[in-house]
Amino acid sequence: MARCWIVSSQSTFETILLYFMAKQSLRFHITLLSFLIIQCSEGSNVGNSLNDDLLLPYPLSQGHGPQHHNRYVRDCQPVIHGNVTYETWTSDKTADFPVATTRVFVSKFPIAGGTLKSVYGHITVVRNPLKTLSVLEPGGPQGCTKNRTATVEETAKPGKCLVAQNGGYFNTQIKECLGNIVSDGNLVQNSKGIQNAQFGIKKDGTLVFGFVLFCFVFHHSYLSEDDVLDEKNPFVQLVSGVVWLLRNGNIYINESKAAECEKTQETGTFDKFVNVVSARTAVGHDNDGQLILIHFDGQTGDRGVNLWEMATFLKSLGVVNAINLDGGGSATLVLNGSLASYPSDHCVDDPMWRCPRSVSTVLCVHEPQCDPANCSGHGQCVLGECQCTANWKGPACNLLECEPAGCGSHGMCTADGCVCDAGWMDTNCSEECPLDFYGQDCKQECQCESMCSCNPVTGSCNVTYETNRTVHRAGHCLATHIFESWKQDVVSQEQTYFSETSWIIITAILWLLLLTSTIGNIFWISGKCRHNNDTSRSLNNYSYHLLNGVNGKLNAEIPEPASMEWTNGSIQESIDFC
């Protein structure tokens, strides 16, 4: 807010509050509230300035910048610089915080007559400018294309600027941006060969100050330049000023005047632009490659500094190279979204007040940016580094975790990670489904009986003799299946014959009977043979006795049987048989 910020500072507010507490006056309380309301309500009319404090290097009728070529600049510069019309410096790349430090100064400057004048302003030191500084178009992208102007506050808000300062020049009548402009790597416009002091940052972080002849060619949203740049290291930020203040630590204003003004204007408008006191802004760098933003409060012809005084002051601070930017009523500094400078333009609604001017480009200091700023939509930028979301990687979060072949031959890489084919699982689809599971992501359970596995893809039960991952389980499954099949066949058939057990019992009994019979016959034959042998021995041991004394006295002898010899032979034969 243009006029409310003065009473919003902590020290001022605390002073008023303490005074109020001391007074304890209702009247004072009402007066204080009225003052705050009036000031804040009037501060809402920001940007409505009269544009009355104009500080122009060139007459509006002439146009901006000299019409001579870069060769003229090379020819008129000191021999020590050769043909090089610019200076480069390696920028600071430290990641220390804070990214920028702004200090307020009130200094005494000597003036004619030996007296001193008070000059006040701000100096901002910016670390790691490649990632923390951007050249913004007025009001956002397409601002220059649409000939739009905006206050520094309006441009700084969407850019999330911690520190914002006005940048390049513009046509105050038609609102046209002037000079070379590159914003975050995108070419906005070129100066068509007009020779003015330039400030830029290349892709590798190199700081560039001076006069550069550009021949712009688009290539993948970047630009290349004949004399300085190639397509591998283009400008990512670029803005044009007027007057090169310091070159390698030396004041370079006279040499810059020779290069930047027309011959007919050497003692006219351009000299006045250089020598008049006014509000001023500039950009430079120190020996460490840190960027320096300088802002002086003032009003043209009344207070402030001229370019000689500003260059001398910057040199005393150790600034190496610096160029002058738009000044006068355009000189504006915004800190954390609030106006921190004293505008020199009067307000349209009431000239008693001062209002900030709507200007062209803005130098914006912000937290370290990522490339791209949105981390390709797959992460969050934290202190200049993309913190990627799941399944994304790379400095820009534009590469999938599973690329290029992280899913193997059994899956497909997607933004959600590997999508595995049915029957496969794990983050890279390298593992087959475990036993008893199948299908997409192996989430379905097999419904097979007897511990049988199923097809990991379709879920069909595997009861064939194909190779299984677990031999023991496969054998158990196969045996169980065979037994179950046999059991079902037995149950389904009619029981028209003895059971297997019955046949086994019958067979066993028959075998037992046969064995008993055989053993009995053997014993019977053995007993008969012993009997015959005994009979034979008894027949061979007979003797003859006279029967005279038997039953009395016999008158005649009993004749010996005629067949005795045959009988003995028969007996002997019988004995031989046994």
C-alpha positions in Angstrom: 0.0 0.0 0.0 1.5 3.3 -1.1 0.8 5.5 1.9 -0.2 3.0 4.6 3.2 1.3 4.8 4.7 4.3 6.7 2.6 3.7 9.8 2.8 0.0 9.5 6.5 -0.3 10.4 7.1 -1.9 13.8 9.1 1.0 15.3 6.6 3.7 14.3 3.6 1.7 15.4 5.2 0.9 18.7 6.0 4.6 19.3 2.4 5.6 18.6 1.1 2.8 20.8 3.3 3.7 23.7 2.3 7.3 23.4 -1.4 6.3 23.4 -0.9 4.2 26.5 0.7 7.1 28.2 -2.1 9.5 27.3 -5.0 7.1 27.9 -7.1 9.5 26.0 -10.3 8.5 24.2 -9.9 11.6 22.0 -6.4 10.5 21.0 -7.7 7.0 20.3 -10.3 8.2 18.0 -7.9 10.5 16.2 -5.3 7.7 15.8 -7.9 5.3 14.3 -9.2 8.0 11.9 -5.6 8.7 10.8 -4.9 5.0 10.1 -8.2 4.5 8.2 -7.7 7.6 6.1 -4.1 6.7 5.2 -4.8 3.1 4.3 -7.9 3.9 2.3 -6.0 6.5 0.3 -3.1 4.0 -0.1 -5.4 1.7 -2.0 -5.2 4.0 -5.1 -1.7 2.8 -6.0 -0.4 3.3 -9.5 -2.4 6.5 -10.2 0.6 8.8 -10.6 0.9 11.9 -12.8 4.1 10.6 -14.4 5.4 14.1 -13.8 8.9 13.3 -12.7 10.3 12.2 -16.1 14.0 11.5 -16.5 14.6 10.7 -20.2 18.0 10.0 -21.8 16.5 10.7 -25.3 13.9 13.2 -26.5 10.6 11.4 -27.2 10.7 12.8 -30.7 14.0 11.1 -31.4 13.2 7.6 -30.1 15.2 5.5 -27.7 18.9 4.9 -28.2 21.6 5.8 -30.7 21.4 4.7 -34.3 25.0 3.8 -34.9 26.3 0.3 -35.1 28.4 -1.9 -32.8 31.5 -1.2 -34.9 31.3 2.4 -33.9 31.2 1.4 -30.2 34.3 -0.8 -30.7 36.2 2.0 -32.5 35.6 4.6 -29.9 36.3 2.6 -26.7 39.8 2.6 -25.1 42.4 0.4 -26.8 42.9 -1.6 -23.6 39.6 -3.3 -24.1 40.4 -4.3 -27.7 37.3 -5.3 -29.7 35.4 -6.6 -26.6 32.5 -4.4 -25.8 31.3 -6.2 -22.8 32.5 -7.8 -19.5 31.7 -11.2 -18.0 31.9 -12.4 -14.5 31.3 -15.8 -12.8 28.3 -15.4 -10.6 28.0 -16.5 -7.0 26.4 -20.0 -6.6 26.2 -20.3 -2.8 23.0 -21.7 -1.4 23.2 -19.7 1.8 20.2 -17.9 3.2 18.7 -15.4 3.1 18.9 -15.2 -0.6 19.0 -11.4 -0.4 19.9 -8.8 2.2 18.6 -5.2 1.9 20.1 -2.3 3.8 19.0 1.3 4.2 21.6 4.0 4.0 21.7 7.7 4.6 24.9 9.2 3.3 26.5 12.6 2.9 27.6 13.6 -0.6 29.7 16.6 -1.3 28.4 19.3 -3.6 29.6 22.5 -5.1 30.7 25.0 -2.5 32.1 22.4 -0.1 28.8 21.7 1.5 27.2 18.2 2.0 23.8 16.9 1.0 22.0 13.9 2.5 21.2 11.1 0.2 19.2 8.0 1.3 18.3 4.8 -0.4 18.6 1.0 -0.3 21.3 -1.5 -1.3 20.3 -5.2 -1.9 23.0 -8.0 -2.1 21.7 -11.0 -4.0 23.2 -14.5 -3.7 23.2 -17.1 -6.5 21.5 -14.7 -9.0 21.2 -17.4 -11.6 18.5 -19.1 -9.5 17.2 -16.1 -7.5 16.8 -13.2 -10.0 14.4 -12.9 -12.9 13.5 -10.1 -15.3 9.7 -9.9 -15.3 7.5 -8.3 -17.9 5.1 -5.7 -16.6 2.0 -7.3 -15.0 3.2 -10.8 -16.0 3.8 -12.7 -19.2 2.9 -10.9 -22.5 3.1 -7.5 -20.7 5.5 -6.1 -23.3 3.7 -7.6 -26.2 0.5 -5.9 -25.1 2.3 -2.6 -24.3 1.2 -2.9 -20.7 2.6 -1.1 -17.7 2.1 -2.0 -14.1 3.4 -0.9 -10.7 6.3 -2.8 -9.3 4.0 -4.1 -6.5 1.5 -5.4 -9.1 4.3 -7.2 -11.0 6.0 -8.5 -7.9 3.0 -10.2 -6.3 2.5 -13.0 -8.8 6.2 -13.4 -9.1 6.5 -14.0 -5.4 9.3 -11.5 -5.2 11.2 -10.9 -2.0 12.8 -7.8 -3.4 11.6 -6.1 -6.6 13.0 -3.1 -8.3 12.1 -1.4 -11.6 14.2 -2.4 -14.6 14.4 -1.2 -18.2 13.1 1.8 -20.0 9.7 2.2 -21.7 7.9 4.7 -23.9 5.8 6.7 -21.5 3.3 7.6 -24.2 2.5 4.3 -25.9 3.8 2.1 -23.0 6.2 0.2 -25.3 9.0 -1.8 -23.6 12.4 -0.6 -24.8 15.7 -2.5 -25.4 16.6 -6.2 -25.2 14.4 -8.3 -22.9 14.8 -12.0 -22.0 12.7 -13.3 -19.2 13.4 -16.7 -17.6 15.0 -17.9 -20.8 12.3 -16.7 -23.1 13.0 -14.0 -25.7 10.5 -11.1 -25.2 12.0 -8.6 -27.7 15.3 -7.4 -29.1 16.6 -3.9 -29.6 17.1 -4.4 -33.3 20.8 -3.3 -33.0 20.4 -0.3 -30.8 23.5 0.2 -28.7 22.7 0.6 -25.0 24.3 -0.8 -21.8 23.0 -4.3 -21.1 22.8 -6.6 -18.1 22.2 -10.3 -18.5 22.7 -13.7 -17.0 23.7 -16.6 -19.2 22.5 -20.2 -18.7 25.7 -21.2 -16.9 25.4 -18.3 -14.5 27.9 -15.9 -16.2 27.0 -12.3 -15.6 27.3 -10.0 -18.7 27.6 -6.2 -18.6 28.2 -3.8 -21.5 27.3 -3.4 -25.2 26.4 -6.5 -27.1 25.3 -6.8 -30.7 22.6 -9.4 -30.8 21.3 -11.4 -33.6 18.5 -13.4 -32.1 17.3 -16.8 -33.3 14.8 -18.9 -31.5 15.8 -22.4 -30.7 13.8 -24.5 -28.2 12.5 -21.4 -26.4 16.0 -20.0 -26.0 18.0 -17.5 -28.0 21.6 -17.5 -29.5 23.8 -14.5 -30.2 26.4 -14.0 -32.9 29.2 -12.4 -30.9 28.8 -13.8 -27.4 26.4 -16.6 -27.1 26.0 -20.0 -28.6 23.0 -22.3 -28.4 24.6 -24.2 -25.6 24.9 -21.2 -23.3 22.2 -18.6 -24.1 20.9 -15.7 -22.0 18.2 -16.6 -19.5 17.8 -13.0 -18.2 18.5 -9.8 -20.1 17.5 -6.2 -19.7 18.7 -2.9 -21.3 19.7 0.2 -19.4 21.4 3.5 -20.4 25.0 4.3 -19.4 27.6 1.9 -18.3 28.6 3.2 -14.9 31.5 1.0 -13.9 33.7 -1.3 -16.0 36.1 -3.5 -14.1 36.0 -1.2 -11.1 36.5 2.0 -13.1 34.0 4.8 -13.8 33.0 4.3 -17.5 30.5 7.1 -18.0 32.4 9.2 -20.6 33.1 6.2 -22.7 29.5 5.1 -22.4 28.3 8.6 -23.5 30.3 8.3 -26.7 28.7 5.0 -27.5 25.1 5.6 -26.4 24.3 9.1 -27.5 23.8 10.6 -31.0 26.5 13.2 -32.0 23.8 15.9 -32.1 22.9 15.2 -28.5 26.4 15.0 -26.9 25.9 18.4 -25.2 22.2 18.4 -25.0 19.6 16.1 -23.5 22.0 13.2 -22.8 24.4 15.3 -20.8 21.5 16.6 -18.7 20.4 13.1 -18.2 23.8 12.2 -16.8 24.4 15.2 -14.7 21.0 16.0 -13.1 20.2 14.9 -9.6 17.3 12.5 -9.4 16.0 9.3 -8.0 18.2 6.5 -9.5 18.4 2.7 -9.8 21.2 0.5 -11.0 22.4 -3.1 -11.1 25.9 -4.4 -10.7 28.0 -7.1 -9.1 30.9 -7.4 -6.6 34.1 -9.5 -6.6 32.2 -12.5 -5.3 29.8 -12.5 -8.1 26.9 -11.4 -5.9 24.4 -9.1 -7.6 24.0 -5.6 -6.3 20.7 -3.7 -6.7 21.0 0.0 -5.8 18.1 2.4 -5.3 18.3 6.2 -4.5 15.3 8.2 -3.5 15.0 11.6 -5.0 13.3 13.9 -7.4 14.6 15.3 -10.7 16.4 18.6 -10.2 15.7 18.7 -6.5 17.2 15.8 -4.6 18.9 12.5 -5.2 22.2 11.9 -7.1 23.5 12.2 -10.6 25.3 9.3 -12.5 28.7 10.5 -11.5 27.8 10.5 -7.8 26.1 7.1 -8.1 29.1 5.6 -9.9 31.5 6.9 -7.3 29.3 5.6 -4.5 29.1 2.1 -6.1 32.9 2.0 -6.6 33.4 2.8 -2.9 31.2 -0.3 -2.1 33.4 -2.6 -4.2 31.1 -2.9 -7.1 33.0 -4.1 -10.2 30.6 -3.6 -13.1 27.3 -1.7 -13.1 24.8 -0.2 -15.5 22.2 2.5 -14.9 18.5 1.6 -15.1 15.3 3.7 -15.4 15.1 6.4 -12.8 13.1 9.5 -11.9 9.5 8.7 -11.1 10.1 5.1 -12.2 12.6 4.5 -9.4 10.7 2.0 -7.1 11.7 -0.5 -4.5 9.3 -3.1 -3.1 10.2 -5.4 -0.1 8.1 -8.4 0.7 5.2 -7.0 -1.3 5.2 -3.5 0.3 6.5 -0.3 -1.1 9.8 0.6 0.5 10.8 3.7 -1.5 9.5 7.3 -1.6 7.9 7.8 -5.0 8.6 11.2 -6.7 5.5 11.2 -8.9 2.5 13.1 -7.6 -0.9 11.3 -7.3 -3.6 12.0 -9.8 -6.4 12.3 -7.2 -4.4 14.6 -4.9 -1.0 16.1 -5.8 -0.4 16.5 -2.1 0.5 12.7 -2.0 3.1 10.7 -3.9 2.2 7.6 -5.9 4.3 4.9 -7.5 4.5 4.9 -11.2 3.4 2.1 -13.5 6.6 1.0 -15.2 8.0 -1.6 -17.6 10.2 -4.5 -16.6 11.0 -5.5 -13.0 14.1 -7.1 -11.5 12.6 -9.7 -9.1 14.6 -11.4 -6.4 12.8 -14.6 -5.3 13.6 -17.9 -3.6 15.7 -20.2 -5.7 13.8 -21.4 -8.7 13.6 -24.8 -10.2 13.8 -25.5 -13.9 11.0 -25.8 -14.8 9.4 -23.8 -12.0 6.6 -26.4 -11.6 8.9 -29.4 -11.7 7.1 -30.7 -14.8 4.0 -31.0 -12.7 5.4 -34.0 -10.9 7.0 -32.4 -7.8 7.5 -29.4 -5.6 10.2 -26.8 -5.9 12.0 -26.5 -2.5 14.9 -24.0 -2.4 15.7 -24.5 -6.0 15.5 -28.2 -6.2 12.6 -30.3 -7.4 11.3 -32.8 -4.8 9.7 -35.4 -7.0 6.5 -37.2 -6.2 6.3 -41.0 -6.3 7.4 -42.8 -9.5 9.2 -39.7 -10.9 12.9 -38.7 -10.9 15.4 -36.4 -12.4 16.3 -32.7 -11.8 13.1 -31.7 -13.5 10.9 -34.6 -12.3 10.3 -35.5 -15.9 11.6 -39.1 -15.9 9.6 -42.1 -14.7 11.3 -44.2 -12.1 10.7 -47.3 -14.2 12.3 -45.9 -17.4 13.8 -47.0 -19.7 13.4 -50.7 -19.1 12.7 -51.0 -15.4 9.6 -53.2 -15.8 11.4 -55.9 -17.8 9.5 -58.0 -20.3 6.5 -58.6 -18.0 5.2 -55.1 -17.4 4.7 -51.6 -18.7 6.1 -48.4 -17.3 3.4 -45.8 -16.5 3.1 -42.6 -14.4 1.9 -44.8 -11.5 4.9 -47.1 -11.8 5.2 -50.5 -13.4 1.9 -52.1 -14.4 2.7 -55.8 -14.4 1.2 -58.4 -16.7 -1.1 -61.0 -15.1 0.9 -63.5 -13.2 3.7 -61.1 -12.3 4.4 -58.8 -9.4 7.0 -56.7 -7.6 8.0 -53.1 -8.4 9.8 -54.1 -11.5 7.5 -57.1 -12.4 10.4 -59.6 -12.0 8.6 -62.0 -9.6 6.0 -64.6 -10.6 2.9 -64.9 -8.5 3.5 -67.0 -5.3 1.7 -70.4 -5.0 -2.0 -70.2 -4.4 -2.3 -66.7 -6.1 -2.8 -65.6 -9.7 -4.0 -62.8 -11.9 -3.4 -59.0 -12.0 -1.0 -58.0 -9.1 -1.3 -61.6 -7.8 -4.3 -60.5 -5.7 -6.6 -63.4 -6.5 -6.4 -66.7 -4.6 -6.4 -70.1 -6.3 -9.4 -72.3 -5.7 -7.7 -75.7 -6.3 -8.2 -78.7 -4.0 -5.6 -80.9 -2.4 -2.8 -78.3 -2.3 -2.8 -78.1 -6.1 -1.3 -75.0 -7.7 -3.1 -72.9 -10.3 -2.1 -71.2 -13.5 -0.5 -67.8 -12.3 -2.2 -66.0 -15.2 -5.6 -67.6 -15.6 -6.1 -69.3 -12.2 -7.0 -72.7 -13.8 -6.0 -75.6 -11.6 -2.8 -77.3 -12.7 -3.3 -81.2 -12.5 -1.1 -82.2 -15.5 2.4 -83.5 -15.5 3.9 -80.1 -16.5 6.9 -78.7 -14.6 6.0 -77.2 -11.3 8.0 -74.7 -9.2 7.8 -77.0 -6.1 8.5 -80.7 -6.9 7.3 -82.0 -3.5 4.1 -80.1 -3.7 3.6 -81.1 -7.3 4.1 -84.8 -6.4 1.7 -84.5 -3.5 -0.9 -82.9 -5.7 -0.5 -85.5 -8.4 -0.6 -88.5 -6.0 -3.6 -87.0 -4.3 -5.4 -86.5 -7.6 -4.7 -90.1 -8.7 -6.0 -91.5 -5.4 -9.0 -89.3 -5.5 -9.8 -90.3 -9.1 -9.4 -94.0 -8.2 -11.6 -93.6 -5.1 -14.3 -91.9 -7.1 -14.2 -94.7 -9.7 -14.5 -97.4 -7.0 -17.5 -95.6 -5.4 -19.3 -95.1 -8.7 -19.0 -98.7 -9.8 -21.5 -101.5 -8.6 -20.1 -103.8 -5.9 -21.0 -107.1 -7.8 -17.8 -109.0 -6.7 -15.9 -109.6 -3.6 -13.9 -106.7 -2.3 -10.2 -106.8 -2.5 -9.9 -107.6 1.2 -12.2 -110.6 0.8 -10.2 -111.9 -2.0 -7.0 -111.5 0.0 -8.5 -113.4 2.9 -9.8 -116.2 0.7 -6.5 -116.5 -1.1 -4.6 -116.6 2.2 -6.9 -119.4 3.6 -6.5 -121.4 0.4 -2.8 -121.0 0.6 -2.9 -122.1 4.2 -5.0 -125.2 3.4 -2.6 -126.1 0.6 0.3 -125.7 2.8 -1.3 -127.8 5.6 -2.2 -130.5 3.1 1.2 -130.6 1.7 2.8 -130.9 5.1 0.3 -133.7 6.1 1.0 -135.7 3.1 4.7 -135.4 3.7 4.3 -136.7 7.3 2.0 -139.5 6.1 4.4 -140.8 3.5 7.2 -140.7 6.0 5.2 -142.8 8.6 4.3 -145.5 6.0 7.9 -145.9 4.9 9.0 -146.5 8.5 6.2 -149.2 9.0 7.3 -151.2 5.9 10.9 -151.2 7.0 10.0 -152.6 10.3 7.9 -155.4 8.6 10.8 -156.3 6.3 13.2 -156.6 9.1 10.9 -158.9 11.0 10.5 -161.3 7.9 14.2 -161.6 7.3 14.9 -162.6 10.9 12.6 -165.8 11.0 13.8 -169.4 12.1 12.6 -172.9 11.7 11.4 -175.0 14.7 10.2 -178.7 14.8 6.6 -179.0 15.7 7.1 -182.5 17.4 6.3 -181.1 20.6 3.4 -178.9 19.5 0.0 -180.2 20.4 1.4 -183.6 21.0 3.7 -185.7 19.0 3.4 -185.5 15.3 3.8 -188.7 13.2 4.9 -187.0 10.1 7.0 -183.9 9.3 5.4 -180.9 7.9 6.7 -180.2 4.3 8.4 -176.9 3.6 6.3 -174.6 1.5 7.2 -174.7 -2.2 6.5 -170.9 -2.7 8.8 -169.7 0.1 11.4 -168.4 -2.3 8.9 -166.2 -4.2 7.5 -164.9 -1.0 10.8 -163.8 0.2 11.5 -162.2 -3.2 8.2 -160.3 -3.0 9.1 -159.2 0.5 12.5 -158.1 -0.6 11.0 -156.1 -3.5 8.6 -154.4 -1.2 11.5 -153.5 1.1 13.4 -152.2 -1.8 10.5 -150.0 -2.9 10.3 -148.4 0.5 
